[in-house]
Every structure is written in C-alpha cells, then in structure tokens.
Amino acid sequence: MYKRVLLKISGESLGGHEGKGLDPESLRAFAHEVAQAAEAGLQIGIVNGGGNIFRGLSGAGKGFDRVDGDKMGMLATVINSLALSMFIKEEGVNAKVFTATPMEPFADYYMRDKAVACLEEGTVVLISGGTGNPFFTTDSGAALRALEIGADALLKGTRVDGVYTADPEKDPSAVKYDELTFDKAISDHLKVMDQTAFALCSEGNMPIIVFDMNEKGNLLRILNGEKVGTLVHK
C-alpha cells in the first residue's frame, strides 16, 4: 500500500519501561520491526525524539534557557538515531544517520536529495537534530521531513493503539477514533501530535497513521494495507 514512509518514534520509547536513557531490548525490538519492513520493500525514513535524554521544553521550566535547552534536545535525538542505526545494521539492513545541522564525522549533513537517493537504494534513513531550530518539536520535524522526502504517509509510533478522545491511560472512558480529519484533530486539541505538525500535514495532504509501535508486526501490517491504529487525513 505504501512505498515510502516517515516513521516518528518518541525518545521515551527507546528508554524502555522507564522512558529514560537507552534500553537495548527496546532498541533491538524496534530495529527488528524496521528491518522486517525494509526487507519487504518499504522505504523508511525515521525521526526520533530525544525525551529519554533531555527535553528542551520541560528543561525550560527547571531553569534551562529555552533556546539552549532545545539545542540540547536536538543533540539527544542524534544520540538516539546513532544508537538505533547500529541495531538496524545488526539486523542486516543498511542504515544512515543525517543531522539537521553539520555534525561530521558523526553523521552526514541532511540534504533531501541525498536522503532520497539512500531510500531508493534500500537504506533506512534516520534524520536527527529536529529541524535545526529551537521552538519546533520533533513531531513538527517529522512532518517537515515526511513532506520533503515525498513520503506516502507519516507513521507515528506510540504506546497506545491510536488516537482517543482523551488519554486512555488516564481516562478509561476514552473512545478510540478509527479515523478523523486534520480539522477535527486541530479543533479538538488532540495531543497525539502538536498543532504545527497537524497543520503542516494538512496543508501538504500528508496522511498520518497513529499506531502502537510496541505491537509486533504492526509496521508490516500497515505495509500490507491492513487497518492499524488511527488514520488522520484531509
């Protein structure tokens, strides 16, 4: 169903049950899912968050300057991408890390055409460093990169199986959406992604699938056209 996707993974998901640091088992499990989908022919770009190491916005409430805090958060995403890329390579699939700001020799500076060429060769591309600018979340960065690389969809891997009317981990009466429009997601202030990311995807007509990344085989199910999670569209 899809040829090329942009997968967004939260930093906390790479930190295991505690959501902190780097958990080898979580990294290995995600790498296996990504490798399976890549071997089935899916071109995969990945943007991950950095909240398992440092989150600029929360840091600003603890005395960190917001701009410098966001820079620290962007560096955290680079660490996560380097770690995940190693585990993907262990699965026998090539992976390459790009950064939004020059950071050679640790990773290549992101250029769209170079990233797309890697995708077309079957390489999993990890685009780290956010947008390279403060005040933008990695959700917004994922939306931007999905549009740039010409992805067929943005896949948001979470701990829950889709978008709900409220946080299902806090409100047992929350109801899941099978699909909804960008306008409704924005007007109802649904927090699965930030408003800027929703607006970018709406303007660029980039569908979003919100799904449980921890459920084994979900990436392949999406690739095969099965209804998984929640579809957000025009």
C-alpha positions in Angstrom: 0.0 0.0 0.0 2.9 2.4 0.8 6.2 2.6 -1.0 7.9 5.2 1.3 7.0 6.3 4.8 8.4 8.6 7.5 8.3 6.8 10.9 8.2 9.0 14.1 9.3 7.3 17.3 9.4 9.0 20.7 12.6 9.2 22.6 10.9 7.8 25.7 10.0 4.6 23.7 13.8 4.0 23.3 14.2 4.2 27.0 12.2 1.1 27.8 9.6 1.0 30.6 11.1 3.9 32.5 11.5 6.0 29.3 15.0 7.1 30.3 18.3 6.5 28.7 18.8 3.8 26.1 17.3 0.4 26.6 19.0 -2.2 24.4 15.9 -4.5 24.3 13.6 -1.7 23.1 16.2 -0.6 20.5 16.5 -4.2 19.3 12.8 -4.7 19.1 12.2 -1.5 17.1 15.2 -2.3 14.8 13.7 -5.7 14.1 10.3 -4.2 13.1 12.0 -1.7 10.9 14.3 -4.2 9.3 11.4 -6.6 8.5 9.5 -3.8 6.8 12.6 -2.6 4.9 13.3 -6.2 3.7 9.7 -6.4 2.4 10.4 -3.4 0.2 9.3 -0.4 2.3 11.5 2.7 2.1 11.7 4.0 5.6 12.8 7.4 7.0 12.9 7.7 10.8 12.7 10.8 13.0 13.0 10.1 16.7 12.6 12.3 19.7 15.1 12.9 22.5 12.9 13.0 25.6 14.6 9.9 27.1 17.8 12.0 27.4 16.7 15.7 27.5 13.6 17.6 26.5 14.1 21.3 25.9 10.6 22.4 26.8 10.5 20.7 30.2 14.0 21.9 30.8 12.9 25.5 30.4 10.7 25.0 33.4 13.7 23.9 35.5 16.0 26.9 34.9 17.4 26.0 31.4 17.3 28.6 28.7 14.7 27.5 26.2 16.9 28.1 23.1 19.9 26.3 24.6 17.6 23.7 26.1 16.2 22.9 22.6 19.7 22.6 21.2 20.5 20.0 23.9 17.3 18.2 23.0 18.3 18.2 19.3 21.7 16.6 20.3 19.8 14.0 22.2 17.9 13.0 19.1 21.3 12.5 17.3 22.4 10.1 20.1 19.2 8.1 19.7 19.5 7.9 15.9 23.1 6.7 16.1 22.0 4.0 18.7 19.0 2.9 16.6 21.0 2.8 13.4 23.5 0.4 15.0 20.8 -2.1 15.9 19.2 -1.8 12.5 22.6 -2.7 10.9 22.8 -5.7 13.3 19.6 -6.9 11.6 21.4 -6.9 8.3 19.8 -3.8 6.9 21.9 -0.7 5.9 21.1 2.5 7.9 22.4 6.0 7.6 22.1 8.9 10.0 21.7 12.5 8.9 21.7 15.6 11.1 19.8 18.9 10.6 23.0 20.9 11.3 26.5 20.0 10.2 28.0 17.3 12.5 30.6 15.4 10.5 32.2 13.0 11.2 29.4 11.7 13.5 26.8 11.8 10.7 26.1 13.3 7.3 24.6 16.7 7.0 21.0 16.3 5.8 20.2 17.1 2.2 16.9 15.9 0.8 18.2 14.6 -2.5 20.9 12.6 -0.8 18.5 11.2 1.7 16.0 10.2 -1.0 18.8 8.5 -3.0 19.7 6.4 0.1 16.0 5.5 0.5 15.8 4.4 -3.1 18.8 2.1 -2.6 17.0 0.4 0.3 18.9 2.2 3.1 16.9 3.1 6.2 17.5 6.9 6.7 17.5 8.4 10.2 17.1 12.2 10.2 18.1 13.6 13.5 18.5 17.1 15.1 14.9 18.1 14.7 14.5 21.0 12.2 17.8 22.5 13.4 15.9 25.3 15.0 14.6 25.9 18.6 10.8 26.1 19.3 10.0 23.3 16.9 9.1 19.8 18.3 10.3 16.6 16.7 6.7 16.0 15.7 6.9 19.1 13.5 10.3 18.0 12.3 8.8 14.6 11.3 6.0 16.4 9.4 8.6 18.5 7.6 10.8 15.6 6.6 7.8 13.5 5.5 6.8 16.2 3.1 10.4 16.8 1.9 11.2 13.2 1.1 7.8 12.6 -0.6 6.6 10.0 1.9 3.2 8.4 1.2 2.4 8.7 4.9 3.7 9.8 8.3 3.6 6.9 10.8 3.5 8.0 14.5 4.6 5.1 16.7 3.2 5.4 20.2 2.5 3.3 23.3 -1.3 3.2 22.5 -3.1 1.8 19.5 -4.4 5.0 18.0 -6.0 8.4 18.8 -8.6 8.6 21.5 -11.0 11.3 22.7 -8.8 11.6 25.8 -5.7 9.9 27.2 -6.7 6.3 27.5 -4.0 5.7 30.2 -5.8 8.3 32.4 -9.4 8.2 31.3 -11.0 4.7 31.0 -14.0 6.1 29.2 -11.8 7.4 26.3 -13.1 6.3 22.9 -10.8 5.4 20.0 -11.1 7.0 16.6 -10.6 4.7 13.6 -10.1 7.8 11.5 -10.6 11.6 11.8 -9.8 14.7 9.8 -7.0 17.2 10.5 -9.6 19.9 11.1 -11.1 17.8 13.9 -7.7 16.9 15.4 -6.8 20.6 15.5 -10.1 21.9 16.7 -10.4 19.3 19.5 -6.8 19.9 20.5 -5.9 16.2 20.4 -2.4 16.0 21.8 -1.1 12.9 20.0 0.9 15.4 17.8 1.4 19.2 18.2 -0.8 21.7 16.3 2.1 22.7 14.0 2.7 19.1 12.8 -1.1 18.7 12.1 -1.2 22.0 10.2 1.9 21.1 8.1 0.5 17.6 7.2 -3.0 19.1 6.5 -1.6 21.7 4.1 0.7 19.1 2.4 -2.1 16.5 2.3 0.2 14.1 4.2 -1.9 11.3 6.0 -0.8 10.3 9.5 -1.3 6.9 10.9 -1.0 6.7 14.7 -0.4 3.2 15.9 1.1 1.0 18.7 4.8 0.6 17.8 5.2 -2.0 20.6 2.8 -4.4 18.9 5.0 -6.8 16.9 4.3 -6.8 13.2 2.3 -3.6 13.0 4.7 -2.0 10.5 4.3 -4.9 8.2 0.5 -4.9 8.6 0.4 -1.2 7.6 2.6 -2.0 4.6 0.2 -4.7 3.6 -2.8 -2.3 3.8 -4.3 -3.6 7.0 -6.2 -1.1 9.1 -4.0 -0.4 12.1 -4.3 2.4 14.6 -6.0 5.7 13.6 -5.8 7.4 10.2 -5.7 11.2 10.2 -6.4 12.8 6.9 -8.0 15.7 5.0 
